[in-house]
Amino acid sequence: MPGVEFNFLPTIVGSMPQTDPLAACTQIVHYLRDIPAWPQLPKKSFQENMYVQYSQGFPGVVVEEDEEKIYIDRNRGLEALERLYAAYLENDFTKYAISPEYAAGLHQFLSVTTQSPLAVKGQVTGPITWGLTVTDDTGKGILYDDFLGDAVPRLLRLKAAWQEKELSRFSKNTIIFVDEPYMSAFGSVSMMLSRDQVINLLEEVFSGIGGLKGVHCCGNTDWSLLLETSVDIISFDTYNYAQSLSLYPVELKKFLERGGTVAWGIVPNEEDLLAKETVASLKDRLEEAMAPFTRQDIRFRQLIAQGLLTPSCGLASLATEEAAARVLELLSELSETIRKRYT
């Protein structure tokens, strides 16, 4: 599937505001027939928080739902570490399934019949974001732990592989996004990881993904680093941070030449901004975001052919299901408008 031309088909980043998984899945399948994605539902349960959702099986993990807290107790979990490494070496991802208690939207999605979509999308929290946000009992990011740090990308690799296997029942074309909001801190004092360390962590997770693999970052970051990896799709908040990617035209051109795809997050996920936008205004804003690349000899039609459209980030921040429907409506109508005109 590498090099596929999506021609600005729409999909989503992942999270939705619903607490009812069926309602979320119904809304997604209605608007995103070509590339549906399973919904993360953090308002339903703390277990669906993006850091908790993929934590099952990590050595020493403690989830305190009442306190809405997750941390790693380094004094326990040796047997769990041995099991994790054994499963990793055997690539036995079946032992690291994501249960319905942690991903009701995923399991509901797997029970919904869709009409042979072009592709199907899932997502997993990335190793940098997970490993620096989830801490040990002293408050230190577990990724910095000499004993347990290596377990982070290996667990997430198994989670991604299991998820991809389940989603492949819908379509042979699978897309798994690795969500890395923490990459906006790369190069700062709050993220003491080298360029090579970041690349190696991502590649470890990517190695468990057989279909298309994407990275989503919703802030400013060093896109040249991410474009240096084997990633197939880069996803960014075009609405708020259009200029962040425009700083790397040479690297993006090489990425497109090897068949890469850009997911343009052009529909805002904030209700006050959403109220101001129309399909026409978003089209203008999107074309303005694409202009720096066309001035660098990247063809406008190529950007469309090798492009996806998404919301700027997840939709769980929205207050209502109606607001989420408005985002998906704008997204699908914008996609249809551009596709009719240019493809």
N, C-alpha and C positions, 0 to 999 in steps of 0.2 A: 504493500500500500504506500510506501514512501514515494513522494512526488505526486500524490493524488491532487487533483484540482478541485477544491471545495467551492470556488466561485462565490465566496462570501455567504455560505450557508450559516444559519444561526445555531448556536448552542449556548450552554450556560457554564459558569465557573463551578457551581456546585450547591451552595446552601440556599435554602428557601425559608420563608417565614412561617409556614404552616406547622401545626402540631399534629395534624392528621396526615399520615403518610399517603393514604389513598388520594386525598384531595391534592396533595403536592404532585404526585405522579400523574394524575389525570390532567392537571394544568400543563405540566411539562410535555406530555405526549400530544396534547391538543395543539400546542404552538410549535413544537420542535419535532416534527415528523421525520425529518431526515437524519438528525443527529441528537436523539434524546439522551439525557444524562440522569443518573439517579440523584435524588435530592438528599443532602445532609440537612437534618432538622434540629439544630441546636436549641431551639425554643421548646422542643418537646421534652428534652432530657439533657442533663449535664453529660451523660454518657455519649451524646452526639456532638459534644464540643470537639473541635478539630484536633485537639491534642489528646483527648481521652479516647476518641473513636477508634484509633489504631493502636491503643496501648495494651490490649489483651495479649497476655503471653510474655510481656517484657519482664525480665527478672526483677523482682522486688517492687513491682508497681503497686502503689496504694492510691485508690480512688475514694475520696470522701465526698459523697454526693451532697450531703447536708451542708457542708462547708464549701462545696464547689471547688474542690482542691485535688490536684494530682501531683504526686511526687514519687521518687524512687527511694526505697529503704535499702541501702547498700548492705545492711546486716542480714538480709535474707534473700533468697532467690538463686542460690548456687545451682540447685537442681534444675530450675527453670532456664538458667543460662546454658547448661549442658544440653537440655532438650532443644533449645533454640539453635545451638551450633550443629547439633546432629541433623535437625530438619534442614538447616541451611546447606550443609554439605551434601545432603541427599536430594536437595531441591524439593522437599516434601511440604509444599505450601498448604496442603489440606489440613495440616495440624494448626494452621494459623488463620483460619477463617474468621471473618468479622460476624459476630453473632447478631441476631435480630434486636437484642437489647441495646446494642451499640450502634446499629444502623438500620432502623425500622424502614427508612426510605429506600435503602438498597434492597432489602428483602421484599418490600412491596413492589418495587420496580421489577424485580425478577419474576414476579407472578403476573405482571401486566402483559397482555399480548399486544405487540406492536406490529405494524404492517411493513415488515422487512425494511428497516431503515438502512440508509447508506452506511452508517457507522453508529456505534454506540459508545458513550463516554462515561468514564469513571474518574475518580480522583483519590489521591492519598496525600496526607501532609508530608512535606519534604523532610529530609534528615537534618538539614540545618535548622529549620524552624522548629521541628519537634525536639531535636536534641539540645537546643539552647533555651527553649521555653520550659520544657519539663526538667525539673531540677532534682538533685538528691536532697536528703533531709537536712543538709547544711545550706541549701539555697544555690548551689553551684550547678550550672547547666550540665546535664548528664553526658553531653557530647565531649566535655572536657575530662571526663573520668577515664583514667588509664585502663581500668578494669572493664567498664561497661560501655565506653564510648563506641567501640566497634560493633556492639550489638544493635545500635540504633539503625543504621542503614540496612543491616541484614534482616531485622524484623520487618522493616517497611518494604523491603524487596519481596519478602514472602507474602505480605499483605497485598501488594500490588499484583503479584502473580496469581494469587487465589481469586482476586476480584476480576482480573482479566479473563480467567478461565470461565467464571460464571457469566460474565457479560457476553462472551463469545457465542452463547446460545442464541442471542438475538441477531448478531451479525458477525461475519468473519472479520470485519473491519472494526478493530477496537482502538480506542484512544484512552490513555490513562494520563491525567495531568498530575504532576508533582507540584503541590502548592507551597511556594516559598516566600511568604510575605517578609520573613526575617532577612531576606537578601537585600532589602532596602537599607540595612545597617552595615552591609559589607564595606570594609575599609575604615570603620569607626572603632572607637575604643570598646564599644559594647560587643564587638564580634572579632575575637582574636583567632581568626582562621586565615590561613594563607590561600592564595588562588588555587594552588594545586590541591590543597586539602578539600576545598569546596568542590572542585571538579571530581575528585575521587569519590567523595561521598555521594554526589549525584549519580555518577556512573555506576556505583554499586547498586543503587535502586533501579536505574535504567536497565541493568543487566537482567532483571527479572521480568521485563516487559517485552513481549514478542511483537506486539503491534506498534502503533504510533505512540510516542511518548512526548508529553509536553511539560513545560514549566510555566507556572503562573506566578508573577510578582506584581503586586498592585501599587508599587511605589517606585521612586527613583532607584536604580541599581546600575551596576556595571554590566550592561548587556553584552559587552564583548566577551566577558567570562562565560556567560551562559551560552552564547553563540559558539563558543569553542568546544562545547561538549557535543555528544552525539544526539542531542535533542532534535526532535522532528517538528515541534510546534512551540513557539514562544507566545505567551499570552500576557498582555499588559493593559493597564488602565489608560486607555487612549483619551478618555474624557478629561481626566485631571492631569495626566502626565504625558501628553503627546510628545513633548520635547525630549523626554528621557531616552527614547529609542532613536530619535533623529540624530543624536550625537554619534551614532555608529553606522553610517551609510555603507562604508566599505565592508564591514563585517556582515551586515545584513545582506548585501548583494551576494557575497560568497555563500551565505546560508540559503538564500533563494536558489542559487545556481545548483546547489546539491539537493534541491527538492524540498526545502523547508517551507513551513507555513507560518504565517503571522495571524494570531487571533486578536482582533482589534476590539478592545473593550470600550465601546462607544456609547452605550446607553447607561446613564447614571443610576446608581443604586441609592440615592438620597431623594426623599420625597419632595423637598422644596425645589431641587434642581429638576426633577422629573416633571413637575407641574409646568415648567417653562418650555419644555422641549416638544417638538413635533418631528415627524419623519423628515420633513424638509430641512429643519434646522440641524438635525443630527447628520443628515447627508452632507450639508455644508461643512460642519465641524470635522467630519471624517475626511472629506477631501482635502481640507486644510492640513490635517495631520499627515496625510499621504504626500503632500506637495514637496516637502524637503527631499524625499527619496526620488521622486520623478525628476527633480533638478539634478540629481546625482546619477542620471542615466539608468534608473530602474524604471521599467515601463509600467505605466498606470494599469494596463490590462494584466500584467504579470502579478502586480500586487493584489488585484481582485481574484485572479485565478488561484493564487496560492494564499488565499485569505479566508478566515472565518470571522464571524461577527459574534460578539458576546456582550453581556453587561460589563460594566467597569470592574466589578468584583462580585462576591456572593450577594444574595438577596435576603439573607436572614436579618439584615439591618432594617428592612422595611417593616412598617407597623402592621400592615394588612395584606391579606391575600389579593385584594383588589389592586393594590399598588404593584404587587408582583405580576399580576396579569397585565397591567399597563406596561411594565418593562418588557415582558415577553411579546406583547402586541406590537410595540414600537420596534422591537428587534426583528420580528418576522416580517413586518411591513417594510422596514428599511432594507432588509435582505432582498425581498421581492422586487422593490423599486429599482435597486441597483442591478440585480440580475436581469431584469427585463430590458434595461437600458444598455447594458454593456456585455452581456453574455449570450 
